[in-house]
Amino acid sequence: MAQHLHDLFNVPHRLTRRQFLAASAASGMFSTLVGCGSGRQLVRTRAPLDLIIKGGSVLDGTGAPERLENIGIRDGRIVVVGGLEDAEAEQVIDASGLKVCPGFIDIHSHVDTSLFSNPYAESKVRQGVTTEASGMDGESPAPVGGPTAEPTLASFREEFGFDCPYRDMDGYFDSLRKKRTAQNVVSFVGLGTIREKVVGVDNRPATAEEMAAMQREVRQAIEQGCRGVSTGLEYTPGSYASTEELWMVTNAAPEPYRIYATHLRNEADSGLEALAEAIAIARNSGARLQVSHLKAQNKRNWAKQARALEMLEEAIASGIEVHADRYPYIAFSTGLSSLFPLWCREGGVERFLARLRDPSQLPRIKEDVQSKVDGLSSWDAVMITAVYSEEHRRYQGKTVQKIAAEEHVDSFEFTVDLLVKESGRCEMVGFGMDEAGTEMVLAWRNTMVCSDAGAYSPRSNSRPHPRAYGSFPRAIALYQRQRKIVSLPEMVRKMTSLPAQKLGLADRGVIEEGKSADLVLFDYEKIEDRATYLEPHQFPTGIPYVFVNGIAVVDRGTQTTALPGAVLKSSS
């Protein structure tokens, strides 16, 4: 071998880069060619490789057909793709029979502050998610300030048992870096959070001074590391922002991080009008649009899904960059209070609860709530998933209709009573979408797979939407392997290179020499989501290995204690 390498290195201009890397790795050293043409010189560096993944079927993330390749990793990066048959490394994994692809990037996540109490993020790591894009739906961990600062800080203290260590996004990123995580983290800044700090929780237009202040907050958040802005226009106080305010504030985001990720103002009866507003905001602000969890909610609107995709294609044709994200389930997850009209929720939680306690307001509130529930079909389509008091844990996993029947009460009255007793903190899932529309959205060329979920541990007392544990394996197992809505390379692209490109993560999302070694190894025939609405804390099957920055966070189907994640700031 030594003589063979000597002969090769005497004629370096005859080597392809792959031949050179494979030969040098096989020799027990690692080397670099410096220069070009016949003037290239051999520069030796330290050896050996940290890890070789041998014999796997590589899906490189670009949508290209899979191919059998060996992969060499050193210092957290992919340094060789191909060759390596005789090479040595500190660890060698036989990936025969497995698919090898880039780590999944959850383009719409809600891990946010939960990583302070659960840095291992088991529900996400075990399904192959190596990078989280959080700060979505208009709500981000920071900036903290304004009239709601004290309740926010008190809530943080109550949840985590220590004082909030940050006030802006720079402080949040620094705190997360010090805490260390199993995954890489990206964050957007929420325009709802910014409005709450600057304007407060009242339903009124921003003044000129407040508008300027919100623009400054956006610029600062991007400069501190955020990669875009988000809105949640069905939630207060973000819902109080006008279309003009939204595009003016979004326009303050410096390029190339002027991404506008939006939970539309309406996803049901006025969904197309809300989508038109999002497109107009992107056009007027010069932003790159990301439509969050694109859906047509409620049976009477299912036929509108095709038109929504046509509108997005028309926007692309007009010169706007447009993508969407979607989780592979027909039920959405949100706060139980979202069933209640915006006017009822105006002014913050305490004023909302005061209205619920006022008998004179209930008839009007009930009319609006019942209209929304009728759109879903009935109270049987509303399942309670999370409460915060032990007294009401027995309701988790049951529909409101079932609970009301068991307790011989009216469904609306039960819901009001529960919200008041839980101080508004109740979560629900609503069964509002159809399979045909879900397939249509997931198959669209610019849709990225997401979870729209936080990170959980099986030790949690909560009952999250099963998407927290199963989104990515479900997209492969159900929608690709069984229903074949797209090819396997294309489904992987929707989870890897497509979100990486959207976020500007140049060194992730593809398997290529020089890229960060975020990798997932899965058994195509065995990969399966197991989480259900009644039993959500169940890990998927068929994912024996997950690597983050070259370090195993899942090894032979078991999560390790490694915390190799990085904070991927816009400035990094």
N, C-alpha and C positions, 0 to 999 in steps of 0.2 A: 504493500500500500504506500509506504514512504517513497519508494522509487517511482511509483505511478504518479504520486502527487508532484514529485520533483519534475517529472516530465511535463505534467500539465502546467505547472507554474512557470516553466521556462517559455511557454507560448500562451500567455494569458489572453492575448487578443483572440484566440480561437475558442475561448470558453463562453458559453452563455452564462448569464448571472445564476440561473438555477443550477447548471452543472458545477459552477464554482462553489456555491454555497453547500451543495450536497457533498462534493468531494472534500471540502475542508472540514465539514462536520463529521464525516466518516473517518477522518484521520485522527480524531480525538482532540482536535483543537478547533478554535473558531477564528476565522480570518476575514479581512476586508480588502477588496481591491481599490486602490486609490489611483486616480488619473483616468486616462482614456486611451483606447487603441493599443498599439504595441508599447506605449509608454507606461502602461499600468504597472503598479508595484504591489507586492504582497505585504500587508501589514498584519502581523499576528496579534490577536487579543486573547483573553483568557478563555478557558474551556472548563467543563464540557457544557452541553446544552442542559437546561434544567428539566425539560420534559419533551418527550417525543410521543405523539399520538399516531399510532401506526394502523394502517389498513382500514381506516374509516372511509365512508362514502361522503365526500365533502360537498356540501351545499354552501357556496361561498357568499351568499347573501345578495348577489346581483341579479338573481333570476336565471342565471346560466344553468345548464344541465349539471347534475351531480357527477362527480368523478372520484375514483379511488386515488387518494393521495395520503402521504405522510406529512405530518406537521411538526416542526421543531420550534420550541419556545425557550427563550432566555430573557431574564430580567423583565418579565411581564409583557414581552412582545413576541409576536410571530416573526421568526427570523428565517425560516425555511419552509417552503411549501413544495413538496415533491422530493424524490430521491430518499436519502437517509436509510436505505436498506441495511447498511452495515454500521450505522452510527450508534453511539452510546450516549446515554443521558442519565441523570440522577434518578429519573423515573420514566418508565416506558409503559404506556397504556395500549393494550391491544383493543382497537376499536372495530375489529371485524364484526360485520353485521349491524353496526351502528351508523347513524347519520351524524355528521359533525357540521355544525353551523355556527355563525356568530351568535354571541349572547343576545337574548331578546331585549329590545328596548321598549319599555312601557311608555308610550308617548303621552298618555293621559292617566296620571296616577295621583293618589292622595296620601302618600306616605308622610309628607310634611313633618310635623313635630313628633309623629308616632315613633320615629327612629330614635328619639331620645330614650324611650322606654324599651324599645325592641329593635336594637341595631342589627339583629340577625335576620329580621324580615322574612321569617320562614315561609309564609304563604306565597311570597313572590319568588324567593330564591329557589324553592323546590320546583317551581314551574319553569325555571330557566331564565327569569328576568335578571339581567346583570346591570341594567341602567334604568333609573326611574326619572321621569319628567313630571315633577310635581308643581304645586302652586296653581292648580287649575280651577276652572269654574269661578273665576273672579276672586278667589280666596287664597292668600299666601301667608306664610308665617310672619312676614313683616311687610311694610313698616308698622310698628306699634306706636300708637299715639292718638291724640285727639280726645274727644269726650268719652270714647269707649275703652280707653287704655286700661283703666283700673279693673273693670270687669274682665278684660282679656287676660291681664296678668294674674288676676285671682283664679281664673279658670285654669290657667297653665299650672299654677301652684297646686291647685286641688288635684289635677290629673297626674302630675309627675312628682309631687312632693318636694320640689325645690323651686326657687325663684327663676323666672325666665332670664336667661343670661344674655339676651340680645334685645335690640330695639330696631335695627335695620337689617337688610339682607346680608350685608357684609358680616355683621355679628352672628347672624344665623348660620351662614356658611362656615365661619370660623368655629362656632360651637359644634357643628356637625363634624367638622374635620377632627377636632379634638376628641369627640366621642368615639369616632371610627365606626364604620358601617360595613356590612357584608356586600353592599352594592355601590355602584357609582350613582351619584345624585346630580340631577339638573333641576333648576327651578325657574318657573315663570313668576312674574309679579302680578298679583290680582288687582284689577282696577276697582273691584268692590272694596277690597281692603284699603286701597289708597283713598277712595271716596269716603269711607268711614272715618279715616283719620282726619281728612281735610274738611269735609262738609258735614259729617255726622250721619245720623240715621234718619233724618227727616226727608220727606218726599218734596224736594224743591230743586230748582235749577242752581247750578254752581254760579257764584259771582265771578267776575273777571279775575279778581285776585285769587280766588279758590281754583279757578281753571289753571292759572299760571303755576300755582303751588302743586297741583296734581301733575302737571307736565314736568316740573322739577323732580318730583318723587319718581316718576317713570324713568327719567334720564339717570337719576342716581342709582336706582335699582339695577338697571342694565349695566351701568359702569361698575357696579359692585359684583356683578356676576350672573344676573338673570339673563335668560336667553329669549325672552318674549314677554308679552302681556296676555292676560286672560280675563274673560268676563263670565259671569253667571247671571244672565239677565232675567232669570225667573226667581232670583233670590234678592232679598233686600240687604244692603241699600244699593247694590249695583243696578238693580232694576229701575232705579229712579233717574239714571243717566239718560239723557236724550241721545239720539243718533249723532247729532253734531258734536256733543261733548265727547262721545266715544271716539270718533275719528280724530278729533283734535288732540285728545290725550294720547291716543295710540301713535299719532304722528310724531310725538316727542321721543319715541324710542329710537335710539341711534341704530343705523344700519351696521352690520347685517342682521341684527336681532330684532327687527320690527316684524315679529310674528304676532298675529292676532288670533288667539285660540279662544273660541267663543261657544259657551253654552247658550243657545239661541234664546231669544225673548219668549218664544213659545215653540213647543215641539209637537203640538197637537193640531187643533182646529185652525190656528193662524200660523202654522209652521212654514208655509211657503212665503208668507209675508215677512216672517222673521228671518228667513234665509236671504231674502232680497235685501233686508237691512244689513245683514252681515257682509254681503257682497259689496254694498254701497260703502260701508265703513272701510273695507279693505281698499276699495278703489280710491276713495278720497284721502285716505291716510298713506297710501303707498305701501300698505302692509301685505304680508304673505299670509293668506287665510288658512286657518285650520278649524273646521267645523267639528265641534266636540260631539262625541257619541251620536252621530247622525242617525235620525230615526223619524218615522211617522207614527206617532203615538195615538192610540185608540182606534178601534176597528173602522169607524167611519172615515178615517184619514189614511188607511193603508194604501189606497190606490194612488195617493199623492207621492209615494216614494220615488216612482220613476221620474216624475216631473222634477223633483228636487235634484236628482242626479243630472238631468238635462240642464237645469239652471247652473249647476257647477261647471259642466262642460262649456256652456256659453260664456261663463266668466273666464275660464281658462283661455278660450278663443279670443277674448277681448284683451288678453295680456296680463291677467292677474294669476299669481301662483296660488293654486287652491288644492288643499288636501282635506281629508276627513279622518276621524278615528271612530272606531266602533268596537264594543265588546260583543262576544259571540253568544248572546243570550236574548230571550224575548221579554225579559222582565227588567225594568229599571230599578235603581235604588236611590233613595233620597230621604230627606227629613219628612216626617209625618206632617209637619206644619205646612209643607208645600202644597197640600190639598186645599189650604185655606187661601182666600183671595189676598192680593197684595195690599189692598186698602186696610185689611184687617191686621196685617203684619207690620204696618208702617210705624216707625218710631222705636223699634227695638223689641226685645223679648218681653220686657215688663209691660209695655203698653199693649202688646199682643195678648198676653195672658189676662190683662185687665178687661179687654173686650170679651174674652171667652167667659169671664166671670159675670158679665153684665147681661142679665136675662133679656133686656130690651133689644140687645144687638143680635142675639142668637138666631131669630127667624131669618134675618137677611143673610147672616153668615151661612146658615144651613142651606139656604137656596143655592148659594154659589158653590159650596162644597159638594152638595148632592149632584149638581150639574157635572162637576169634574169626575165624580165617582161613576156616574152613569156613562160617561165617555169610556171608562175602563170596562164597564159592563155591570159591576155591582161591588158591594163591599167585600165580596168573596175574592176580588182581585187585589185586595190590599192586605199584605201580610206584615205584621209587626216583626221586626228583626232585631232591634236593640232598644233597651231601656237602661236606666242607670240605677234604679233602686231594686233591691232584692225582692221587695214586695210584689213587683210586677214582672219578674223574670218568667213567670209561668205563661205569660202571653207570647213570649218570643217563639217564632215559628208557626204561629196560628194566624188565620185571617181574622179581620175585624168582624166579619159576619159570623164566623164560628164562635168567637169569644162572646159576642153579643147574645147569640142564641143560648149559649151555656149559662150566661148570667142573667138572662131574661131582661135585657135592657135594649134600648134603641142604639143602633150602630153609631149614629152621629153623636148622641149624648155620651156614649162610652168614649169615643175619640176625644171629645172636648175634655172630659173628666181626666183621661189619661195624660193629655198634654199639660193640663194645669198641675196635676200631682207630680209630673216629671219635669216641671219648669221648662216645658217646651222641648226637652231633649229626648226625642224618640225617633227611631229610624224605621223605614218601611221599604218594601219592594212592591212594585205595581206591575201586574202582568198586562202590559199594554201594547206590545208589538207582535208582528206575525213572522213566521219563518220565511215566507217568500221575500218579504221586505228586508229581513236580516241578511239573507243570502245575497240579495241584490246589492246591498251596501258593501258587504264584505268582499264581494267579487269586483267592485269598481276599482279601476286601475290605480287610483290615488288614495284608496282607503288604507289606513294603518291600523293594525290590531292593537287594542288597549285593554286594560282591566277596569279603568275608572274606579279603582279601589285602593284602600290603604293596605298596610302590611299587618298581618296578624300572626299570632302564635296559637297552636292548639290549646294552650293553657288559658286562653282568653275566655271570659264569660260572655262575650258578645256573640251575636249570630249574624255575621256579615253575609252579604250577597255571595253566592258561590264563585262569582267571577274573581274574588280576591285570591282564590286558590287554583282556579282552573282555566282561566281565559286562554292562555297560549296553547296548552295541550289540547283544549277543546277545539280551538280553531283548526288545528292540524287533524285531530282524530275524527271529529264530526263533519266539519265543513269541507275539509280537503280529502281525507282518506275515504270517508263514507259517501259524501254527497258530491265530491269532485267539482266544486264550484270554480276552482282554479287548480293549476298544477302545484306540486309540492315546492319546486323552486320559487314559484311566484308567491305562495303563502309565506315562505320563509323571508322573502324580500320585504313583505309587508310588515314583518316583525323586526327587521334588522337594518338593511341599508336605506330603506325609504325613510324611517324616522331619524336615522343618523344624518341623512342629508338635510332633512327639515330643520333639525336642531343645530346644524353646522358642526357636527362631531366628525371631523375629517379622519380621525384615526380609529374609528370604530364602525361597526355595522357590516364589515366585509372581512373575509379571510384572505389576507394578502400579506406578503412579507413587509415588515415594518409597522404593521398595525398592532394595536393593543390586543392582548390575548384574552379577550372575553369570548368564551366558547361554551356551547351546549352540545352534549352528546346524548342522542336519544334513539330508542328502539322504535322504528316506525310502526311495526306491527303491534307493539304493546303500549305505546303512549296513549294515555287516556286520562281525562279529568274524572275525579271521583266525588268532588264536593257537590252537595245538593242544597236545596233551600232549607230543608229540615236538619241536615247534618253537614254544615259547610266546612267544618274544620277537618278536612280530609285531603291529604296530599295526592297529587296525580301519580300515576305509574309510568314506567318506561323512560325515566330520565336519570340515568345512573351517575352522570358527571356534569358539573357546572363549574366553570372557571371564571374568576374575575381578576383581571390584570395578572393572569398567569398562575393564580393561586386557586386551589380547589376549595370551593365553598360547599359543593356536594361531591362526595367521594363514595362510589359504589352504592349510591342510593341513600346515603346518610349525610346529613348536614354536618359540616365541620365547625369548629369554633373560630375559624379564620375571619378577620374583618379587613379585607384588602381593598375595600371600595375607596373611590376618590370623589371629591367634589369637583365637578366639571363646570367651572365658571366660564362666562363668556370671554373673560380676559385670558383664560388658560389655553 
